Amino acid sequence: MATRQLNTSIESSLYERLERLATRTGRHYAAEFIERGLNDLEDHHLLKDALQEFYDSDEDSIAHEDVDWDALGR
């Protein structure tokens, strides 16, 4: 996997926490944290857009208890 360097500023307390974790574990986690956060943000915006698309469609919703959960994915 090709990598690129990212230079950014973070609060001192956050930096110190990252350094303590790296010292304790022997690993640096910043890239992993960025990836997890980015995944969460992408999911959030995809869901937000899908919900807005549903609202704009004027389609009727189905009550949770009326969904045939066993039939989904067939």
N, C-alpha and C positions, 0 to 999 in steps of 0.2 A: 504494500500500500504506500503510495506516495504521500509525503507529509509536507506541510507548510507551517511556517512559524507565524504565530499570532502574538502581537505585543499589545497589551492592554493594561489599564490601571484598575486596581481593585482596592477596597478598603483595607487598611493595615490589619485589622482584626481578622478578616477573611484570609489574608495572606499568611498570617501567623498560624491560623488553624490548619491551612494546607501544609505548611512546613512541618508542624507538629505531627500530622498524620504521615507525611512522607518519612520523617525521621523514625517514627514508631514502626512503620510497615516496610520501609525500604522501597516504596513505590511512590510515583507521582501520579495523582489522580485528576489533575485539572482537565485533561482532554476527555477523560471518561465522564466527568461531571458536565462538561459542555455538551457532549453527545447526548447524554440523558436528558438534559434540559431542552436541547434543541428538538429531540424526539417528542417531548411533552408539548412544547409550543406548537410544533407542526400538527400534532393530533388535535390540540385545542382549536387551532384555526380551521382545520378541515371540518371538525364537528360544528363549529360556529357557522361556517359557510353552508354546510348541509342543512342545518336547522333553519337558517334564513331562507334557503332555497325552498324548503318545505312550507314555511310561512307564506312565501310569495306565491306558491302554487295554488293556494286555496283548496288543497285536497283535505278530505276529512281524515281526522285521526282515528285510531282504533284504541279502545280502552285496553289497558294492560291485561286485564283478566279475560278479554275476548280474543287475545292472540293465541293461535294454535302453535305453541312452541315446538311441538314434536314434528310439525310439518315444515318448519323452517329448515332450509339447507338441503331439501330434497331435490 
